[in-house]
Amino acid sequence: MNLSDPLPGAGSRRRALILLKRSLLKRSLLTLSLLKPSLLTLGLLLGATPVWAEETLRFPGNATPSQPLERLTVHGALDIPQVRPLLEDFHQRFPFISLTYRNLTTLELNRRFLAAQTPSADVLISSAMPWQYRLANDGHAQPLTGARADAWPGWARWRHELFAVTFEPIVMVYRRELSERFGAPQSHAELLDLLEQHGEALRGRVVTYDPAKSGAGYSYAVEEARLSPRYWELVAALGATEAVLEETTGAMLKGLKEGKYWLGYNLLGSYAQNVVASDPALEMVIPKDYALVTQRLALIPQRARHPVTAQRFLDYLISEHGQRVIAERTALGAVHPALKGPGTANALKARLGNALRPIRLSPALLATLDDLKRRALLARWKREFRRWQVTDEGPSPSADEAGSPSYQSASVSEADDEANAVRSGAP
């Protein structure tokens, strides 16, 4: 089945699903009314939602008579197990630099940078590509100079201020229980089929990003709305199964490992790869119909407190040596055009060919952050996600029934010309 094809019998399956869920809802409401006193007591005992502490990694520097101590602070939306090999290698090469790395979510990284009254980071690294692009476009980035910056592929940088340093496919992860009972989806089309046919059995067992809370998840939603005419059907099918929405790939993988979820959609492949390799109950799939690829963008803020060490670090990230560390000691995927072995963009291109859909580093990214367009996409996403969810008033109306405008035509197409202008040259 192709995502652009009509779904055979989808209407009857949906109607059956709605009737069944109405019955389940009535029973759930009765149970909930009996549990309310206990839940209230539990809520009082637990108190407010906990605030997660930031993760920090430090490498103290060692000064010598000939080499004074230097400092570097990096803020990244990149989990410590993934970034540690890279930072360790950098520190071994430059032991006189006292390095502090703070791991933040994509949106928190952006908010913290803009809210800081004094320089808080010397380098920013994030997979939320639109937000990083906007920072550079708004004049918050300073250029990286040198031969390596000049030679970096044009498709992987903007001016000399924003550099794509990784190449990471977006994947699906499923548990063995799913494949044994229903088969394992190998494409977005097969995923849609699975959700339509077995939605009730998978209720609460599917997980994906919350685009309203995750910058990466929002970016993927924008790209898929462009790529697939059946994307909104997929969102509605996810909603019908009451898919759980998370803010990070790490949270999704944790639930998959524990068996809470059977299927995860749109996870970062770089994070999933090592977890899946160490757990025989899990499998990872790069969709065969199209595979989004995200790239972590690095920049040096204009207000960097330690611009010299920041330049040194970013130059290291795009060096052949630094990229080889990425390819061989992490699952992040190296961009450097000279590298062709496992863990590189060239190898992934050779394997998947035209199925790869890298999110382009272009002015089109800015269009996705226009406030009106962002609200329009998120409003439609929420509406479609609830389309087949049953409330006291019955099923929610679809976007077409509600008369909502098409985000794909009203919000994205105007940026497509600029995006298409830079499509050549990327792996």
C-alpha positions, -999 to +999 in steps of 0.1 A: +000+000+000+012+035-008+005+064+015-010+083-014-035+055-020-070+054-004-073+031+026-095+001+018-122-002+043-108+025+065-143+041+071-158+009+083-129+002+106-131+036+120-168+034+127-163+000+144-134+015+164-156+045+175-184+022+187-160+000+206-142+029+222-175+044+233-183+012+252-148+012+267-151+049+276-183+043+296-167+015+316-135+036+321-156+066+334-174+043+359-141+029+371-126+064+374-155+076+395-148+048+420-111+056+420-113+094+424-108+096+461-077+074+459-063+094+430-068+126+449-049+113+479-021+100+456-019+134+439-016+152+473+012+128+483+031+132+451+029+170+450+041+190+420+056+176+389+094+171+395+119+193+376+146+172+360+182+183+368+204+192+339+231+167+330+266+181+331+300+167+321+332+183+331+368+178+320+392+198+342+421+215+323+458+212+331+479+243+326+516+242+320+543+270+321+541+272+284+504+267+280+480+287+302+446+273+311+417+279+287+380+274+292+351+262+271+314+258+278+292+238+254+254+236+256+240+207+235+208+189+229+228+157+227+227+130+254+259+125+274+265+088+264+265+099+227+287+130+231+311+117+257+335+099+232+338+131+212+345+153+242+370+128+256+390+128+224+389+166+222+401+168+258+430+144+251+441+165+222+437+198+241+443+189+278+448+226+287+412+234+280+388+231+310+356+219+293+321+220+306+292+203+287+256+208+296+229+185+281+195+203+276+164+197+256+162+214+222+137+241+233+153+247+267+187+252+250+172+279+228+152+295+256+182+296+280+205+312+254+180+339+245+172+346+282+208+348+294+219+383+304+255+373+302+272+348+279+263+313+290+278+291+263+306+292+238+291+267+215+255+256+209+247+222+193+211+212+186+190+190+163+162+215+164+173+229+130+148+257+126+157+272+160+195+271+153+190+286+118+170+314+133+197+322+159+222+325+131+199+344+108+191+369+136+228+377+140+236+356+171+264+336+155+299+345+147+318+330+117+343+302+118+373+309+097+400+286+083+405+261+055+382+234+070+353+259+072+359+269+036+359+233+024+329+221+044+301+210+020+278+239+010+247+218+018+259+213+053+266+249+063+250+283+062+276+310+054+304+302+078+282+305+109+261+274+111+276+239+105+258+205+103+281+181+121+260+149+121+237+129+098+210+110+117+181+091+102+147+091+119+135+056+126+109+033+141+116+009+169+094-020+178+093-049+203+093-085+195+057-088+208+045-066+181+062-085+152+050-118+166+014-108+169+009-083+140+041-082+119+066-054+118+060-023+097+088-014+073+075+018+060+051+046+068+024+030+047+027-003+066+026+016+099-006+033+088-021-001+079-010-016+112-026+012+132-059+011+112-062-027+115-050-032+151-056+001+168-075-013+198-050-039+205-022-013+204-041+013+225-016+030+247+013+009+234+025+033+207+047+063+214+060+093+194+071+129+198+049+157+211+054+184+185+042+211+209+069+203+234+098+191+213+116+212+188+128+181+170+093+166+170+078+198+155+105+198+128+096+162+118+059+171+116+066+200+093+088+179+070+063+150+069+034+173+061+054+183+030+065+148+020+034+127+025-002+135+014-014+109+039+006+123+068-026+136+085-042+102+082-012+088+101-015+114+128-052+106+132-044+069+133-019+075+161-045+094+180-070+067+176-046+043+193-041+068+221-004+070+213+016+084+241+034+117+234+070+122+248+095+150+246+126+130+240+138+099+222+154+088+255+120+087+272+106+067+243+134+041+244+131+037+281+094+028+277+102+004+248+128-014+269+105-017+298+077-031+276+054-002+283+054+005+246+055-019+217+061+006+189+080+039+188+076+062+158+100+090+147+129+082+171+164+095+165+183+066+150+215+076+166+200+071+201+181+040+192+210+021+175+230+013+207+199+006+228+185-018+202+219-035+197+220-043+234+184-055+238+173-086+218+136-077+224+139-046+202+143-040+165+150-007+146+137+001+111+147+029+088+115+033+068+119+021+032+095+046+016+111+077+029+135+084+058+139+118+073+174+127+082+182+153+109+215+171+114+228+186+145+238+222+138+266+239+157+273+276+161+295+299+180+275+327+197+285+363+191+286+368+228+308+337+235+329+343+266+358+322+252+357+327+214+392+313+207+385+279+223+350+279+207+367+283+173+391+255+182+362+232+192+340+238+161+371+234+139+377+201+156+341+190+150+344+194+112+379+181+109+384+147+094+397+134+127+368+147+147+343+133+121+361+100+122+355+098+160+318+105+153+317+077+127+336+051+146+329+058+183+293+072+182+261+064+163+256+101+152+267+097+116+296+116+101+292+143+074+327+147+062+328+139+024+362+120+027+347+094+050+329+065+033+328+036+058+301+026+083+287+055+103+289+080+075+265+100+053+281+085+022+275+049+035+239+057+043+233+072+009+248+041-008+224+019+013+191+038+010+195+060-021+166+083-029+147+071+002+168+095+023+151+129+029+176+151+048+160+182+064+176+210+044+197+237+058+179+266+040+158+297+045+127+274+044+135+265+080+126+300+090+091+297+075+083+269+099+089+292+129+065+319+118+042+323+148+010+321+128+021+291+108+035+273+138+002+277+157-017+266+126+004+234+123+001+226+160-036+233+160-042+210+131-019+183+145-039+184+178-072+183+159-062+154+137-047+135+166-081+137+183-101+130+151-112+095+161-109+098+198-143+095+215-156+121+239-189+125+257-201+143+226-189+115+203-159+114+179-141+147+173-147+162+138-120+158+112-101+188+100-121+188+068-154+187+086-142+215+109-133+236+078-097+241+089-072+253+062-047+230+048-013+237+065+004+220+036-009+245+011-012+276+033+019+274+055+047+254+039+045+258+001+057+294+001+090+282+015+094+253-009+109+273-038+138+283-015+142+248-002+143+233-036+169+257-047+194+241-024+184+204-028+213+195-051+246+184-036+234+168-004+243+131+001 
